[in-house]
Amino acid sequence: MKANQKIKSSVFADLFCDDEKDGKKNFLSLYNAIHGTNLTLENTKLERKEIPQAIYKTFDSDISVLVNSRLFVLIEHQSTPNENMPLRCLEYYVHLLYGIVPAKARYKKKLFKIPSPEFYVFYNGKTEIESERERTMRLSDAFIESQEDPTCEVKVKFANIGGTNGKNLPVVKNCAIMKEYCEFMEIVARHRSALGTTPPDIELINCYDKAISEAIEKGILVDYLSRKATEVRNMFFGEYDYDTDLQVAKEEAAEQKAVDDALMLIKKYNATPESAAKDTDAPLDKVLEALKAPAQPATARG
């Protein structure tokens, strides 16, 4: 199962799929723990499927694998819990089918068999979740009009694997490599929490190096981390860069909206720049700068 090199693997995707030495073995171990099966590499066909980047961020924290005739999607989620996962998984499945089903087959009279989908989300973030550790999310919960028997349904199995309670989940207890992964992520989170909001690169590097060394000393993911210490650090670094860029983009968008609201108050109600900036929480210097900017010419209509 070789990953597309244009997509950066996360530690989760690399450990449980893309690692050339043990990726397949680790994936099958996790699959068996979830299903209570004893599949082996010798009698199981595994084929990595790629989720198009057009509907997906450039950092790959998800795993899509065709297991015999079943399309199995694993998603590790580290940001704020997302109730739209069923919708996201529906998008995944449809886009993956474009690469599985020949274009002409969709219009033929004969039924074309497609792999049955199965979706799992492992939440491993910092936000505390008061609900149950495991639950099933449904696409029908998002329908504007509820249906007793939904004509379209997507079920996503959600498991909160973070923290102490996560270790008691069957999927963690029954999969040694998943248990070690959770322990390693706890170590990483502890070291990372000691840093500021936007630490210098050298502090991040030291943070990840210390976490990797501590895990090896404690007998956690020893072979994997010993072989791929630098790559693991770089993957964490890439994840941090992505999260930081996303946060900056959100802050910039919020600031721009505040400035636009302030300009509206000035134009519509003759508010002073100072009062408008105060009322909208917009930076005064940005409001003044926007007022000085030349107006955009109106687009000519034919």
C-alpha positions as CSV (number, residue, x, y, z in Angstrom):
1,M,0.0,0.0,0.0
2,K,2.0,2.9,-1.3
3,A,0.7,6.4,-0.7
4,N,0.6,9.1,-3.3
5,Q,3.7,11.1,-2.8
6,K,1.9,14.4,-3.5
7,I,0.0,13.8,-0.2
8,K,1.9,14.1,3.0
9,S,1.2,11.3,5.4
10,S,0.4,11.9,9.0
11,V,1.9,9.7,11.7
12,F,-1.4,7.9,12.0
13,A,-1.6,7.2,8.2
14,D,2.0,6.2,8.0
15,L,2.0,3.9,11.0
16,F,-1.3,2.1,10.1
17,C,-0.9,2.1,6.3
18,D,2.0,3.7,4.4
19,D,5.0,2.5,6.3
20,E,6.7,0.1,3.9
21,K,7.9,-2.3,6.6
22,D,4.9,-2.7,8.8
23,G,2.1,-0.6,7.4
24,K,0.0,-3.5,6.0
25,K,0.5,-5.6,9.2
26,N,-0.5,-2.7,11.5
27,F,-3.5,-1.9,9.4
28,L,-4.7,-5.5,9.4
29,S,-4.2,-5.7,13.2
30,L,-6.4,-2.7,13.7
31,Y,-9.0,-4.0,11.2
32,N,-9.1,-7.4,13.0
33,A,-9.5,-5.6,16.4
34,I,-12.5,-3.6,15.1
35,H,-14.2,-6.6,13.5
36,G,-13.1,-9.5,15.8
37,T,-11.6,-11.3,12.8
38,N,-8.3,-13.0,12.2
39,L,-7.4,-12.0,8.7
40,T,-3.8,-12.5,7.6
41,L,-1.7,-10.8,4.9
42,E,-1.5,-14.1,3.0
43,N,-5.3,-14.4,2.5
44,T,-6.3,-10.8,2.3
45,K,-6.1,-8.4,-0.6
46,L,-5.3,-4.8,0.5
47,E,-5.4,-1.9,-1.9
48,R,-4.8,1.6,-0.9
49,K,-7.3,4.1,-2.3
50,E,-6.6,7.8,-2.5
51,I,-9.0,10.5,-1.5
52,P,-8.8,13.4,-4.0
53,Q,-7.2,16.5,-2.7
54,A,-9.8,18.6,-4.3
55,I,-12.2,17.8,-1.4
56,Y,-9.5,17.2,1.1
57,K,-6.7,19.1,2.9
58,T,-3.2,18.5,1.8
59,F,-2.2,16.6,4.9
60,D,-3.4,13.0,4.9
61,S,-4.7,11.9,8.3
62,D,-7.1,9.5,6.8
63,I,-6.7,6.0,5.4
64,S,-8.8,4.5,2.6
65,V,-8.2,0.8,1.9
66,L,-10.1,-1.7,-0.2
67,V,-10.1,-4.9,2.0
68,N,-11.2,-7.7,-0.3
69,S,-14.6,-6.3,-1.4
70,R,-15.1,-3.7,1.4
71,L,-14.0,-0.1,1.2
72,F,-12.7,0.7,4.7
73,V,-12.1,4.4,5.6
74,L,-10.3,5.3,8.8
75,I,-10.2,9.0,9.9
76,E,-8.1,10.3,12.7
77,H,-9.6,13.6,13.9
78,Q,-7.5,15.9,16.2
79,S,-9.2,19.2,15.9
80,T,-12.6,20.3,17.3
81,P,-15.1,17.4,17.1
82,N,-17.0,17.6,13.7
83,E,-20.6,16.6,13.6
84,N,-20.5,16.7,9.8
85,M,-18.4,13.6,9.4
86,P,-21.2,11.6,7.7
87,L,-21.4,14.2,5.0
88,R,-17.7,14.2,4.7
89,C,-17.6,10.4,4.4
90,L,-20.4,10.5,1.8
91,E,-18.2,12.9,-0.3
92,Y,-15.2,10.5,0.2
93,Y,-17.1,7.5,-1.0
94,V,-18.6,9.1,-4.1
95,H,-15.2,10.5,-5.1
96,L,-13.5,7.2,-4.5
97,L,-16.1,5.5,-6.7
98,Y,-15.0,7.6,-9.6
99,G,-11.7,5.9,-9.4
100,I,-13.2,2.4,-9.0
101,V,-16.2,2.4,-11.4
102,P,-15.4,2.7,-15.1
103,A,-17.3,5.7,-16.6
104,K,-19.1,3.5,-19.2
105,A,-20.2,1.0,-16.5
106,R,-22.6,3.5,-15.0
107,Y,-24.7,3.5,-18.1
108,K,-24.8,-0.2,-18.9
109,K,-27.9,-2.3,-18.3
110,K,-26.1,-4.9,-16.2
111,L,-25.7,-4.2,-12.5
112,F,-22.1,-3.1,-11.7
113,K,-21.1,-4.3,-8.2
114,I,-19.3,-1.7,-6.0
115,P,-17.5,-2.2,-2.7
116,S,-19.5,-1.7,0.5
117,P,-18.3,1.2,2.5
118,E,-17.4,1.3,6.2
119,F,-16.4,4.5,8.1
120,Y,-14.6,4.9,11.4
121,V,-13.5,8.2,13.1
122,F,-11.0,8.1,15.8
123,Y,-11.0,11.3,17.8
124,N,-7.7,12.1,19.5
125,G,-8.0,15.8,20.2
126,K,-7.7,18.1,23.2
127,T,-11.4,19.1,23.4
128,E,-13.2,17.2,26.2
129,I,-16.3,15.3,24.9
130,E,-19.0,14.7,27.5
131,S,-20.9,12.2,25.3
132,E,-20.3,8.5,25.2
133,R,-16.8,7.2,24.2
134,E,-18.3,5.4,21.2
135,R,-21.4,6.3,19.1
136,T,-22.8,6.1,15.6
137,M,-23.1,9.3,13.6
138,R,-25.8,9.4,10.9
139,L,-26.2,11.5,7.8
140,S,-29.9,11.6,8.4
141,D,-29.4,13.6,11.6
142,A,-28.5,16.5,9.3
143,F,-31.6,16.3,7.2
144,I,-33.8,19.4,7.4
145,E,-36.9,17.2,7.3
146,S,-36.4,14.1,9.4
147,Q,-37.4,10.7,7.8
148,E,-38.5,7.7,9.7
149,D,-36.9,5.5,7.0
150,P,-34.2,7.6,5.4
151,T,-33.9,7.0,1.6
152,C,-30.2,7.9,1.9
153,E,-28.1,7.0,4.9
154,V,-24.5,7.0,5.9
155,K,-23.4,5.7,9.2
156,V,-20.0,6.6,10.8
157,K,-18.7,4.9,13.9
158,F,-17.1,7.4,16.2
159,A,-14.6,6.5,19.0
160,N,-12.9,8.9,21.4
161,I,-9.5,7.2,21.8
162,G,-7.9,10.1,23.7
163,G,-7.2,10.3,27.4
164,T,-7.2,7.6,30.0
165,N,-10.7,6.3,29.2
166,G,-9.8,5.8,25.6
167,K,-7.4,3.0,26.6
168,N,-10.4,1.0,27.8
169,L,-12.1,0.9,24.4
170,P,-12.1,-2.6,22.8
171,V,-10.4,-1.3,19.7
172,V,-7.5,0.0,21.8
173,K,-7.3,-2.9,24.2
174,N,-7.5,-5.5,21.4
175,C,-4.9,-3.9,19.1
176,A,-1.4,-3.6,20.7
177,I,-0.1,-1.1,18.0
178,M,-3.1,1.2,18.5
179,K,-2.5,1.1,22.3
180,E,1.1,2.1,21.8
181,Y,0.1,4.8,19.3
182,C,-2.4,6.3,21.9
183,E,0.4,6.3,24.5
184,F,2.8,8.0,22.2
185,M,0.3,10.7,21.3
186,E,-0.3,11.4,25.0
187,I,3.5,11.9,25.4
188,V,3.5,14.2,22.3
189,A,0.6,16.2,23.6
190,R,2.2,16.6,27.0
191,H,5.4,18.0,25.6
192,R,3.6,20.2,23.1
193,S,1.3,21.7,25.8
194,A,4.4,23.0,27.6
195,L,5.1,25.3,24.6
196,G,3.4,28.6,23.8
197,T,0.8,29.3,21.2
198,T,3.3,30.0,18.4
199,P,6.7,28.6,19.5
200,P,9.8,29.0,17.4
201,D,10.7,26.2,15.1
202,I,13.6,25.1,17.2
203,E,11.4,24.6,20.3
204,L,9.0,22.5,18.2
205,I,11.8,20.4,16.9
206,N,13.1,19.8,20.5
207,C,9.6,19.1,21.7
208,Y,9.1,16.3,19.2
209,D,12.6,14.9,19.6
210,K,12.0,14.7,23.4
211,A,8.6,13.0,22.9
212,I,10.1,10.4,20.5
213,S,13.1,9.7,22.8
214,E,10.8,9.3,25.9
215,A,8.5,6.9,24.0
216,I,11.5,4.7,22.9
217,E,12.8,4.7,26.5
218,K,9.4,3.5,27.7
219,G,9.2,0.7,25.1
220,I,6.5,2.4,23.0
221,L,6.6,2.0,19.2
222,V,10.3,1.3,19.5
223,D,11.0,-0.2,16.1
224,Y,8.9,2.4,14.2
225,L,10.3,5.4,16.0
226,S,13.9,4.2,15.9
227,R,13.6,3.7,12.2
228,K,11.7,6.9,11.4
229,A,12.4,9.4,14.1
230,T,13.3,12.2,11.7
231,E,10.3,11.5,9.4
232,V,7.9,11.4,12.4
233,R,9.2,14.7,13.6
234,N,8.8,16.2,10.1
235,M,5.2,14.8,9.9
236,F,4.3,16.4,13.2
237,F,5.9,19.6,12.0
238,G,3.9,19.5,8.9
239,E,0.7,19.0,10.9
240,Y,1.5,21.9,13.1
241,D,2.2,24.1,10.1
242,Y,-1.1,23.2,8.6
243,D,-3.1,23.9,11.8
244,T,-1.2,27.2,12.3
245,D,-1.9,28.3,8.7
246,L,-5.6,27.4,9.2
247,Q,-5.9,29.3,12.4
248,V,-4.2,32.4,10.9
249,A,-6.5,32.2,7.9
250,K,-9.6,32.1,10.3
251,E,-8.2,35.1,12.2
252,E,-7.6,37.1,9.1
253,A,-11.1,36.3,7.8
254,A,-12.6,37.4,11.1
255,E,-10.6,40.6,11.1
256,Q,-11.6,41.4,7.5
257,K,-15.2,40.9,8.3
258,A,-14.9,43.3,11.3
259,V,-13.3,45.9,9.1
260,D,-16.0,45.5,6.5
261,D,-18.7,45.9,9.2
262,A,-16.9,49.1,10.4
263,L,-16.9,50.6,6.9
264,M,-20.6,49.9,6.6
265,L,-21.3,51.8,9.8
266,I,-19.2,54.7,8.6
267,K,-20.9,54.8,5.2
268,K,-24.5,54.1,6.3
269,Y,-24.7,55.8,9.7
270,N,-21.8,58.4,9.4
271,A,-20.1,56.8,12.4
272,T,-16.6,58.0,13.1
273,P,-13.8,55.5,12.3
274,E,-13.0,55.3,16.1
275,S,-16.5,54.4,17.2
276,A,-17.0,52.0,14.2
277,A,-13.8,50.2,15.0
278,K,-14.8,50.0,18.7
279,D,-18.3,48.7,17.9
280,T,-17.1,46.0,15.6
281,D,-13.8,45.0,17.3
282,A,-11.9,46.0,14.2
283,P,-8.3,47.2,14.4
284,L,-8.5,51.0,14.0
285,D,-5.4,51.1,11.8
286,K,-7.0,48.6,9.4
287,V,-10.2,50.7,9.2
288,L,-8.2,53.9,8.5
289,E,-6.2,52.1,5.9
290,A,-9.3,50.8,4.2
291,L,-10.8,54.3,4.1
292,K,-7.7,55.6,2.3
293,A,-7.8,52.8,-0.3
294,P,-9.1,53.9,-3.7
295,A,-12.6,52.7,-4.4
296,Q,-12.9,49.8,-6.9
297,P,-14.4,50.9,-10.2
298,A,-17.8,49.5,-11.0
299,T,-17.9,46.7,-13.5
300,A,-19.4,47.9,-16.8
301,R,-22.6,46.1,-17.8
302,G,-23.3,45.1,-21.3
